Amino acid sequence: MASALSRVLAVLRTAAVAALFLPAAVAAGPVPAQDAVAQEGAAPTMAAQDQDGGGADNPAAGTPGPANRLFVQALQLIRQADNTYDVAEEGRLLKEADKLFNDIVTKYPDSPLAVQLVTNQFVGDFDFYEFRSRIRALVCNDALNSLCFLHRIGEMLPPVETPITAARWDWLSLAVAYQQLGDTGRAKEIMAPFVSVVRRGGVADSSGQDLFVARALSLMGQTPLALDITRQINDCSTRIYNLADIAKAAAWRGDSGLTNALADEAKSYASSHGCAWELGLVAQTLLRAGKEAQARTLFLNTVETQFSKFKESRGDCCPPELAVAAADIGEPKLALGLLSTVQDENPWTIPAVLGRLAKRGEAGQAVAYAEQVADIDTRGEAYAELVEAVMKRGEPAVANDLMNRLNKLADDAAGRRPGLLAQRAKAEKAFYNDDRWRRTFQLAINAAEKASNFVRRDIGAPLLAALVRIESGLPMLD
């Protein structure tokens, strides 16, 4: 199946490219593949010869020209690739053909063929877009390669609608994953349309809408651009979330100066704009910057205020970020109490809180709480977080017990829960620290591909988050 985003990118490029090359394309028209083959042996006329002695690309005049000759050579290589059983040879031939197509575009950009290739048009019955998808799929010659995992996950993602009106965390997660695994070109290709939308002013009118773009850019090391986007947002939730996440990424990179500056900026913005529900995030950011006293004071004051409002209104008790902050600060009783009030609406808080508690030596309480979680996938994710936490604390016996619990969940599901299998793969990486997780992750993707459209629609981001965590040791953002 072809990648949806490539179609989107092709559409975005078409208008600009067509404006440059339309006169040449109209003059010559499309070049059917079979006609190109037939023309290969035709001798160019004197009038049609170009300066290097090759014929101009004018099929109507019977002159093949250099671009057409490269096209024919590429088709011949593809046919050879189709007729070999040797996987390595097939890959070599297809890559040689791809190089010839690139030569057409770079060396003969004013040719009709170049226009058709750049805009992913059919050339006769040859579908260049399908060929590019085949090239990308070559990474799956090694089925257990992480780039193959990314390719397969990308093929499952619902297509991006054009024009883009909102960010898509699944596609942005894919971009982050490609960046983390070293394919920066593919990462930029995916990110570019979303960044373009933001630059055209989408953020200014996005009150209350977390576009995720700045958060993804921060994970990709594009901090100045991420901050530029974030500082245009006036909505408390989006602004504070983005500042907190950019600070988190800076802390992971060891940039303590930026982490401190962003913690202060988040606190100042929250104070000057009356942000309330986001103060748990500010407390987490202050703690990450080493400002523990400020973080604790802000947290306790916020908890007191929130509980006071809850008693008056009997509405929603507390923002979920407070439960996470309580675990970070080391208030296990309060963290679990807050968690019980927010987990139904925010199930992501369960593994986030329990994992943090286990890292602080409260594994017993965390495991007991996880046992009571009804949702199988959420419980599995909590177990995976706990396995990593106790392994880092040097408690392999506890980790082994948790692995057994997680394995039983996965076995009872009989391979029908791709998210659960991905969590088991994540736990295996933390527990064994070798490559046996790859076969489990492959099973997770297999299960996702066989699942319903509903499951495939939603499973992409969780799979990508698990893969990034495995490969980098760092989580995707909450």
Secondary structure, 3 states (H helix, E strand, C coil): CCCHHHHHHHHHHHHHHHHHHHHHHHHHCCCCHHHHHHHCCCCCCCCCECCCCCECCEHHHCECHHHHHHHHHHHHHHHHHHCCCCHHHHHHHHHHHHHHHHHHHHHCCCCHHHHHHHCCCEECCEEHHHHHHHHHHHHHHCCCCHHHHHHHHHHHCCCCCCCCCCCCHHHHHHHHHHHHCCCHHHHHHHHHHHHHHHHHHHHHHCCCCCCCHHHHHHHCCCHHHHHHHHCCCCCHHHHHHHHHHHHHHHHHCCCHHHHHHHHHHHHHHHHHCCCCCCHHHHHHHHHHCCCHHHHHHHHHHHHHHHHHHHHHHCCCCCCHHHHHHHHHHCCHHHHHHHHHHHCCCCCCHHHHHHHHHHHCCCHHHHHHHHHCCCCHHHHHHHHHHHHHHHHHCCCHHHHHHHHHHHHHHHHHCCCCCHHHHHHHHHHHHHHHCCCCHHHHHHHHHHHHHHCCHHHHHHHHHHHHHHHHHHHHCCCCCC
